[in-house]
Amino acid sequence: MVAPILRACRKCSRITELDVCPYCNEPTSRDWQGYVIINDYEKSEIAAKMNIRSNGKYALRVR
Ligand SMILES: [Zn+2]
């Protein structure tokens, strides 16, 4: 089993395996650090801080 290379969107920070973010159509980057899982974005302070408006997995820092 080969683990997929995860990438992060430069715009919304969402983590994906795709070269282009499926949510905002921006190119993704392999150079990112840390991630946070948002299960309830309406109640999450991190989501509010990062401007996240849906649940999912997001990189903390994308270069
Ligand atoms: Zn995106």
PDB file of the backbone (N, CA, C, O) and the ligand in Angstrom, with CONECT records:
HET     ZN  A 101       1
ATOM      1  N   MET A   1       0.843  -1.204   0.000  1.00  0.00           N
ATOM      2  CA  MET A   1       0.000   0.000   0.000  1.00  0.00           C
ATOM      3  C   MET A   1       0.875   1.249   0.000  1.00  0.00           C
ATOM      4  O   MET A   1       1.791   1.395   0.809  1.00  0.00           O
ATOM      5  N   VAL A   2       0.570   2.121  -0.909  1.00  0.00           N
ATOM      6  CA  VAL A   2       1.299   3.384  -0.979  1.00  0.00           C
ATOM      7  C   VAL A   2       0.389   4.484  -0.448  1.00  0.00           C
ATOM      8  O   VAL A   2      -0.746   4.645  -0.897  1.00  0.00           O
ATOM      9  N   ALA A   3       0.902   5.224   0.501  1.00  0.00           N
ATOM     10  CA  ALA A   3       0.105   6.322   1.042  1.00  0.00           C
ATOM     11  C   ALA A   3       0.030   7.440   0.011  1.00  0.00           C
ATOM     12  O   ALA A   3       1.037   7.780  -0.609  1.00  0.00           O
ATOM     13  N   PRO A   4      -1.128   8.001  -0.172  1.00  0.00           N
ATOM     14  CA  PRO A   4      -1.246   9.098  -1.136  1.00  0.00           C
ATOM     15  C   PRO A   4      -0.493  10.322  -0.633  1.00  0.00           C
ATOM     16  O   PRO A   4      -0.427  10.582   0.568  1.00  0.00           O
ATOM     17  N   ILE A   5       0.066  11.061  -1.569  1.00  0.00           N
ATOM     18  CA  ILE A   5       0.717  12.312  -1.197  1.00  0.00           C
ATOM     19  C   ILE A   5      -0.368  13.356  -0.999  1.00  0.00           C
ATOM     20  O   ILE A   5      -1.135  13.669  -1.910  1.00  0.00           O
ATOM     21  N   LEU A   6      -0.409  13.875   0.190  1.00  0.00           N
ATOM     22  CA  LEU A   6      -1.440  14.864   0.471  1.00  0.00           C
ATOM     23  C   LEU A   6      -0.940  16.261   0.142  1.00  0.00           C
ATOM     24  O   LEU A   6       0.221  16.604   0.360  1.00  0.00           O
ATOM     25  N   ARG A   7      -1.841  17.032  -0.379  1.00  0.00           N
ATOM     26  CA  ARG A   7      -1.519  18.403  -0.767  1.00  0.00           C
ATOM     27  C   ARG A   7      -2.499  19.331  -0.067  1.00  0.00           C
ATOM     28  O   ARG A   7      -3.550  18.903   0.411  1.00  0.00           O
ATOM     29  N   ALA A   8      -2.146  20.582  -0.015  1.00  0.00           N
ATOM     30  CA  ALA A   8      -3.034  21.548   0.634  1.00  0.00           C
ATOM     31  C   ALA A   8      -3.275  22.727  -0.300  1.00  0.00           C
ATOM     32  O   ALA A   8      -2.369  23.188  -0.993  1.00  0.00           O
ATOM     33  N   CYS A   9      -4.488  23.191  -0.302  1.00  0.00           N
ATOM     34  CA  CYS A   9      -4.870  24.323  -1.146  1.00  0.00           C
ATOM     35  C   CYS A   9      -4.221  25.607  -0.630  1.00  0.00           C
ATOM     36  O   CYS A   9      -4.241  25.879   0.570  1.00  0.00           O
ATOM     37  N   ARG A  10      -3.652  26.388  -1.534  1.00  0.00           N
ATOM     38  CA  ARG A  10      -2.998  27.644  -1.125  1.00  0.00           C
ATOM     39  C   ARG A  10      -4.022  28.689  -0.705  1.00  0.00           C
ATOM     40  O   ARG A  10      -3.700  29.623   0.030  1.00  0.00           O
ATOM     41  N   LYS A  11      -5.229  28.533  -1.162  1.00  0.00           N
ATOM     42  CA  LYS A  11      -6.232  29.553  -0.871  1.00  0.00           C
ATOM     43  C   LYS A  11      -7.048  29.206   0.384  1.00  0.00           C
ATOM     44  O   LYS A  11      -7.132  30.005   1.317  1.00  0.00           O
ATOM     45  N   CYS A  12      -7.649  28.004   0.395  1.00  0.00           N
ATOM     46  CA  CYS A  12      -8.535  27.682   1.516  1.00  0.00           C
ATOM     47  C   CYS A  12      -7.897  26.716   2.515  1.00  0.00           C
ATOM     48  O   CYS A  12      -8.500  26.416   3.545  1.00  0.00           O
ATOM     49  N   SER A  13      -6.682  26.220   2.228  1.00  0.00           N
ATOM     50  CA  SER A  13      -5.938  25.337   3.130  1.00  0.00           C
ATOM     51  C   SER A  13      -6.522  23.938   3.262  1.00  0.00           C
ATOM     52  O   SER A  13      -6.029  23.143   4.062  1.00  0.00           O
ATOM     53  N   ARG A  14      -7.544  23.625   2.510  1.00  0.00           N
ATOM     54  CA  ARG A  14      -8.139  22.304   2.594  1.00  0.00           C
ATOM     55  C   ARG A  14      -7.159  21.248   2.086  1.00  0.00           C
ATOM     56  O   ARG A  14      -6.483  21.464   1.080  1.00  0.00           O
ATOM     57  N   ILE A  15      -7.080  20.125   2.764  1.00  0.00           N
ATOM     58  CA  ILE A  15      -6.162  19.070   2.373  1.00  0.00           C
ATOM     59  C   ILE A  15      -6.841  18.133   1.387  1.00  0.00           C
ATOM     60  O   ILE A  15      -7.973  17.697   1.598  1.00  0.00           O
ATOM     61  N   THR A  16      -6.129  17.833   0.308  1.00  0.00           N
ATOM     62  CA  THR A  16      -6.666  17.020  -0.762  1.00  0.00           C
ATOM     63  C   THR A  16      -5.535  16.223  -1.404  1.00  0.00           C
ATOM     64  O   THR A  16      -4.362  16.521  -1.177  1.00  0.00           O
ATOM     65  N   GLU A  17      -5.876  15.210  -2.205  1.00  0.00           N
ATOM     66  CA  GLU A  17      -4.860  14.478  -2.955  1.00  0.00           C
ATOM     67  C   GLU A  17      -4.717  15.046  -4.363  1.00  0.00           C
ATOM     68  O   GLU A  17      -3.866  14.594  -5.128  1.00  0.00           O
ATOM     69  N   LEU A  18      -5.527  16.014  -4.704  1.00  0.00           N
ATOM     70  CA  LEU A  18      -5.574  16.523  -6.072  1.00  0.00           C
ATOM     71  C   LEU A  18      -4.612  17.692  -6.288  1.00  0.00           C
ATOM     72  O   LEU A  18      -4.218  18.372  -5.340  1.00  0.00           O
ATOM     73  N   ASP A  19      -4.244  17.911  -7.547  1.00  0.00           N
ATOM     74  CA  ASP A  19      -3.340  19.012  -7.897  1.00  0.00           C
ATOM     75  C   ASP A  19      -4.048  20.360  -7.834  1.00  0.00           C
ATOM     76  O   ASP A  19      -3.431  21.408  -7.639  1.00  0.00           O
ATOM     77  N   VAL A  20      -5.351  20.293  -8.005  1.00  0.00           N
ATOM     78  CA  VAL A  20      -6.138  21.527  -7.977  1.00  0.00           C
ATOM     79  C   VAL A  20      -7.240  21.349  -6.944  1.00  0.00           C
ATOM     80  O   VAL A  20      -7.885  20.303  -6.893  1.00  0.00           O
ATOM     81  N   CYS A  21      -7.450  22.349  -6.139  1.00  0.00           N
ATOM     82  CA  CYS A  21      -8.464  22.261  -5.103  1.00  0.00           C
ATOM     83  C   CYS A  21      -9.849  22.095  -5.727  1.00  0.00           C
ATOM     84  O   CYS A  21     -10.239  22.900  -6.572  1.00  0.00           O
ATOM     85  N   PRO A  22     -10.595  21.069  -5.327  1.00  0.00           N
ATOM     86  CA  PRO A  22     -11.932  20.849  -5.901  1.00  0.00           C
ATOM     87  C   PRO A  22     -12.942  21.884  -5.423  1.00  0.00           C
ATOM     88  O   PRO A  22     -14.042  21.977  -5.969  1.00  0.00           O
ATOM     89  N   TYR A  23     -12.579  22.657  -4.411  1.00  0.00           N
ATOM     90  CA  TYR A  23     -13.547  23.595  -3.840  1.00  0.00           C
ATOM     91  C   TYR A  23     -13.387  25.000  -4.393  1.00  0.00           C
ATOM     92  O   TYR A  23     -14.375  25.689  -4.648  1.00  0.00           O
ATOM     93  N   CYS A  24     -12.137  25.429  -4.578  1.00  0.00           N
ATOM     94  CA  CYS A  24     -11.966  26.788  -5.100  1.00  0.00           C
ATOM     95  C   CYS A  24     -11.114  26.844  -6.358  1.00  0.00           C
ATOM     96  O   CYS A  24     -10.779  27.930  -6.832  1.00  0.00           O
ATOM     97  N   ASN A  25     -10.754  25.667  -6.910  1.00  0.00           N
ATOM     98  CA  ASN A  25     -10.080  25.641  -8.210  1.00  0.00           C
ATOM     99  C   ASN A  25      -8.693  26.287  -8.201  1.00  0.00           C
ATOM    100  O   ASN A  25      -8.209  26.743  -9.237  1.00  0.00           O
ATOM    101  N   GLU A  26      -8.071  26.323  -7.052  1.00  0.00           N
ATOM    102  CA  GLU A  26      -6.730  26.896  -6.949  1.00  0.00           C
ATOM    103  C   GLU A  26      -5.718  25.760  -6.916  1.00  0.00           C
ATOM    104  O   GLU A  26      -6.035  24.666  -6.449  1.00  0.00           O
ATOM    105  N   PRO A  27      -4.488  26.005  -7.411  1.00  0.00           N
ATOM    106  CA  PRO A  27      -3.462  24.964  -7.336  1.00  0.00           C
ATOM    107  C   PRO A  27      -3.115  24.628  -5.896  1.00  0.00           C
ATOM    108  O   PRO A  27      -3.102  25.501  -5.028  1.00  0.00           O
ATOM    109  N   THR A  28      -2.835  23.362  -5.654  1.00  0.00           N
ATOM    110  CA  THR A  28      -2.492  22.931  -4.299  1.00  0.00           C
ATOM    111  C   THR A  28      -0.979  22.812  -4.166  1.00  0.00           C
ATOM    112  O   THR A  28      -0.260  22.770  -5.164  1.00  0.00           O
ATOM    113  N   SER A  29      -0.510  22.760  -2.944  1.00  0.00           N
ATOM    114  CA  SER A  29       0.918  22.724  -2.663  1.00  0.00           C
ATOM    115  C   SER A  29       1.259  21.492  -1.826  1.00  0.00           C
ATOM    116  O   SER A  29       0.484  21.078  -0.964  1.00  0.00           O
ATOM    117  N   ARG A  30       2.439  20.912  -2.096  1.00  0.00           N
ATOM    118  CA  ARG A  30       2.891  19.795  -1.263  1.00  0.00           C
ATOM    119  C   ARG A  30       3.628  20.306  -0.047  1.00  0.00           C
ATOM    120  O   ARG A  30       3.943  19.540   0.864  1.00  0.00           O
ATOM    121  N   ASP A  31       3.903  21.595  -0.028  1.00  0.00           N
ATOM    122  CA  ASP A  31       4.693  22.178   1.037  1.00  0.00           C
ATOM    123  C   ASP A  31       3.781  22.818   2.084  1.00  0.00           C
ATOM    124  O   ASP A  31       3.482  24.011   2.034  1.00  0.00           O
ATOM    125  N   TRP A  32       3.360  22.001   3.015  1.00  0.00           N
ATOM    126  CA  TRP A  32       2.470  22.514   4.055  1.00  0.00           C
ATOM    127  C   TRP A  32       2.824  21.842   5.383  1.00  0.00           C
ATOM    128  O   TRP A  32       3.495  20.811   5.409  1.00  0.00           O
ATOM    129  N   GLN A  33       2.369  22.431   6.464  1.00  0.00           N
ATOM    130  CA  GLN A  33       2.710  21.921   7.787  1.00  0.00           C
ATOM    131  C   GLN A  33       1.494  21.884   8.696  1.00  0.00           C
ATOM    132  O   GLN A  33       0.695  22.818   8.746  1.00  0.00           O
ATOM    133  N   GLY A  34       1.383  20.791   9.402  1.00  0.00           N
ATOM    134  CA  GLY A  34       0.352  20.670  10.425  1.00  0.00           C
ATOM    135  C   GLY A  34      -1.044  20.660   9.840  1.00  0.00           C
ATOM    136  O   GLY A  34      -1.265  21.203   8.758  1.00  0.00           O
ATOM    137  N   TYR A  35      -1.976  20.061  10.528  1.00  0.00           N
ATOM    138  CA  TYR A  35      -3.342  20.135  10.036  1.00  0.00           C
ATOM    139  C   TYR A  35      -4.314  20.085  11.185  1.00  0.00           C
ATOM    140  O   TYR A  35      -3.986  19.668  12.296  1.00  0.00           O
ATOM    141  N   VAL A  36      -5.504  20.516  10.891  1.00  0.00           N
ATOM    142  CA  VAL A  36      -6.553  20.524  11.892  1.00  0.00           C
ATOM    143  C   VAL A  36      -7.796  19.910  11.249  1.00  0.00           C
ATOM    144  O   VAL A  36      -8.082  20.144  10.075  1.00  0.00           O
ATOM    145  N   ILE A  37      -8.524  19.124  12.035  1.00  0.00           N
ATOM    146  CA  ILE A  37      -9.763  18.539  11.527  1.00  0.00           C
ATOM    147  C   ILE A  37     -10.933  19.320  12.113  1.00  0.00           C
ATOM    148  O   ILE A  37     -11.086  19.406  13.332  1.00  0.00           O
ATOM    149  N   ILE A  38     -11.739  19.875  11.252  1.00  0.00           N
ATOM    150  CA  ILE A  38     -12.901  20.639  11.687  1.00  0.00           C
ATOM    151  C   ILE A  38     -14.135  19.750  11.559  1.00  0.00           C
ATOM    152  O   ILE A  38     -14.518  19.349  10.460  1.00  0.00           O
ATOM    153  N   ASN A  39     -14.744  19.452  12.694  1.00  0.00           N
ATOM    154  CA  ASN A  39     -15.944  18.617  12.685  1.00  0.00           C
ATOM    155  C   ASN A  39     -17.220  19.447  12.785  1.00  0.00           C
ATOM    156  O   ASN A  39     -18.285  19.037  12.325  1.00  0.00           O
ATOM    157  N   ASP A  40     -17.089  20.601  13.384  1.00  0.00           N
ATOM    158  CA  ASP A  40     -18.263  21.456  13.567  1.00  0.00           C
ATOM    159  C   ASP A  40     -17.818  22.901  13.407  1.00  0.00           C
ATOM    160  O   ASP A  40     -17.582  23.613  14.383  1.00  0.00           O
ATOM    161  N   TYR A  41     -17.712  23.310  12.162  1.00  0.00           N
ATOM    162  CA  TYR A  41     -17.107  24.615  11.870  1.00  0.00           C
ATOM    163  C   TYR A  41     -17.872  25.781  12.487  1.00  0.00           C
ATOM    164  O   TYR A  41     -17.292  26.834  12.752  1.00  0.00           O
ATOM    165  N   GLU A  42     -19.175  25.598  12.717  1.00  0.00           N
ATOM    166  CA  GLU A  42     -19.953  26.701  13.275  1.00  0.00           C
ATOM    167  C   GLU A  42     -19.583  26.992  14.725  1.00  0.00           C
ATOM    168  O   GLU A  42     -19.771  28.106  15.212  1.00  0.00           O
ATOM    169  N   LYS A  43     -19.047  25.965  15.418  1.00  0.00           N
ATOM    170  CA  LYS A  43     -18.702  26.145  16.825  1.00  0.00           C
ATOM    171  C   LYS A  43     -17.201  26.210  17.054  1.00  0.00           C
ATOM    172  O   LYS A  43     -16.749  26.412  18.181  1.00  0.00           O
ATOM    173  N   SER A  44     -16.424  26.040  15.985  1.00  0.00           N
ATOM    174  CA  SER A  44     -14.977  25.972  16.139  1.00  0.00           C
ATOM    175  C   SER A  44     -14.337  27.354  16.081  1.00  0.00           C
ATOM    176  O   SER A  44     -14.561  28.115  15.140  1.00  0.00           O
ATOM    177  N   GLU A  45     -13.536  27.669  17.103  1.00  0.00           N
ATOM    178  CA  GLU A  45     -12.828  28.950  17.105  1.00  0.00           C
ATOM    179  C   GLU A  45     -11.757  28.968  16.036  1.00  0.00           C
ATOM    180  O   GLU A  45     -11.502  29.997  15.411  1.00  0.00           O
ATOM    181  N   ILE A  46     -11.123  27.804  15.829  1.00  0.00           N
ATOM    182  CA  ILE A  46     -10.081  27.721  14.803  1.00  0.00           C
ATOM    183  C   ILE A  46     -10.690  27.981  13.429  1.00  0.00           C
ATOM    184  O   ILE A  46     -10.122  28.710  12.615  1.00  0.00           O
ATOM    185  N   ALA A  47     -11.827  27.389  13.185  1.00  0.00           N
ATOM    186  CA  ALA A  47     -12.495  27.579  11.898  1.00  0.00           C
ATOM    187  C   ALA A  47     -12.826  29.051  11.682  1.00  0.00           C
ATOM    188  O   ALA A  47     -12.668  29.570  10.577  1.00  0.00           O
ATOM    189  N   ALA A  48     -13.277  29.712  12.723  1.00  0.00           N
ATOM    190  CA  ALA A  48     -13.605  31.132  12.608  1.00  0.00           C
ATOM    191  C   ALA A  48     -12.352  31.938  12.295  1.00  0.00           C
ATOM    192  O   ALA A  48     -12.369  32.839  11.456  1.00  0.00           O
ATOM    193  N   LYS A  49     -11.264  31.598  12.982  1.00  0.00           N
ATOM    194  CA  LYS A  49     -10.002  32.293  12.792  1.00  0.00           C
ATOM    195  C   LYS A  49      -9.458  32.080  11.387  1.00  0.00           C
ATOM    196  O   LYS A  49      -8.907  32.997  10.778  1.00  0.00           O
ATOM    197  N   MET A  50      -9.618  30.856  10.875  1.00  0.00           N
ATOM    198  CA  MET A  50      -9.081  30.525   9.560  1.00  0.00           C
ATOM    199  C   MET A  50     -10.085  30.779   8.444  1.00  0.00           C
ATOM    200  O   MET A  50      -9.803  30.511   7.276  1.00  0.00           O
ATOM    201  N   ASN A  51     -11.246  31.291   8.800  1.00  0.00           N
ATOM    202  CA  ASN A  51     -12.260  31.598   7.794  1.00  0.00           C
ATOM    203  C   ASN A  51     -12.781  30.338   7.100  1.00  0.00           C
ATOM    204  O   ASN A  51     -13.063  30.354   5.902  1.00  0.00           O
ATOM    205  N   ILE A  52     -12.905  29.259   7.853  1.00  0.00           N
ATOM    206  CA  ILE A  52     -13.365  27.990   7.293  1.00  0.00           C
ATOM    207  C   ILE A  52     -14.882  27.899   7.427  1.00  0.00           C
ATOM    208  O   ILE A  52     -15.445  28.137   8.496  1.00  0.00           O
ATOM    209  N   ARG A  53     -15.528  27.551   6.319  1.00  0.00           N
ATOM    210  CA  ARG A  53     -16.987  27.513   6.342  1.00  0.00           C
ATOM    211  C   ARG A  53     -17.549  26.144   5.986  1.00  0.00           C
ATOM    212  O   ARG A  53     -18.704  26.029   5.577  1.00  0.00           O
ATOM    213  N   SER A  54     -16.729  25.102   6.142  1.00  0.00           N
ATOM    214  CA  SER A  54     -17.263  23.751   6.009  1.00  0.00           C
ATOM    215  C   SER A  54     -16.359  22.796   6.777  1.00  0.00           C
ATOM    216  O   SER A  54     -15.206  23.120   7.063  1.00  0.00           O
ATOM    217  N   ASN A  55     -16.877  21.630   7.106  1.00  0.00           N
ATOM    218  CA  ASN A  55     -16.103  20.669   7.864  1.00  0.00           C
ATOM    219  C   ASN A  55     -15.089  19.977   6.965  1.00  0.00           C
ATOM    220  O   ASN A  55     -15.296  19.843   5.759  1.00  0.00           O
ATOM    221  N   GLY A  56     -13.992  19.542   7.570  1.00  0.00           N
ATOM    222  CA  GLY A  56     -12.977  18.840   6.794  1.00  0.00           C
ATOM    223  C   GLY A  56     -11.615  18.964   7.442  1.00  0.00           C
ATOM    224  O   GLY A  56     -11.487  19.325   8.612  1.00  0.00           O
ATOM    225  N   LYS A  57     -10.611  18.659   6.657  1.00  0.00           N
ATOM    226  CA  LYS A  57      -9.240  18.635   7.132  1.00  0.00           C
ATOM    227  C   LYS A  57      -8.486  19.801   6.481  1.00  0.00           C
ATOM    228  O   LYS A  57      -8.512  19.959   5.260  1.00  0.00           O
ATOM    229  N   TYR A  58      -7.829  20.599   7.289  1.00  0.00           N
ATOM    230  CA  TYR A  58      -7.176  21.797   6.766  1.00  0.00           C
ATOM    231  C   TYR A  58      -5.742  21.904   7.257  1.00  0.00           C
ATOM    232  O   TYR A  58      -5.442  21.584   8.407  1.00  0.00           O
ATOM    233  N   ALA A  59      -4.864  22.354   6.377  1.00  0.00           N
ATOM    234  CA  ALA A  59      -3.473  22.589   6.756  1.00  0.00           C
ATOM    235  C   ALA A  59      -3.380  23.883   7.556  1.00  0.00           C
ATOM    236  O   ALA A  59      -4.101  24.847   7.299  1.00  0.00           O
ATOM    237  N   LEU A  60      -2.479  23.880   8.529  1.00  0.00           N
ATOM    238  CA  LEU A  60      -2.303  25.085   9.329  1.00  0.00           C
ATOM    239  C   LEU A  60      -1.435  26.104   8.588  1.00  0.00           C
ATOM    240  O   LEU A  60      -1.645  27.312   8.699  1.00  0.00           O
ATOM    241  N   ARG A  61      -0.472  25.608   7.843  1.00  0.00           N
ATOM    242  CA  ARG A  61       0.413  26.504   7.110  1.00  0.00           C
ATOM    243  C   ARG A  61       0.673  25.938   5.717  1.00  0.00           C
ATOM    244  O   ARG A  61       1.075  24.782   5.582  1.00  0.00           O
ATOM    245  N   VAL A  62       0.448  26.731   4.698  1.00  0.00           N
ATOM    246  CA  VAL A  62       0.684  26.317   3.311  1.00  0.00           C
ATOM    247  C   VAL A  62       1.660  27.302   2.686  1.00  0.00           C
ATOM    248  O   VAL A  62       1.502  28.515   2.821  1.00  0.00           O
ATOM    249  N   ARG A  63       2.666  26.777   2.004  1.00  0.00           N
ATOM    250  CA  ARG A  63       3.602  27.687   1.331  1.00  0.00           C
ATOM    251  C   ARG A  63       3.396  27.643  -0.171  1.00  0.00           C
ATOM    252  O   ARG A  63       4.090  28.340  -0.910  1.00  0.00           O
TER     253      ARG A  63
HETATM  254 ZN    ZN A 101      -9.182  25.578  -1.923  1.00  0.00          ZN2+
END
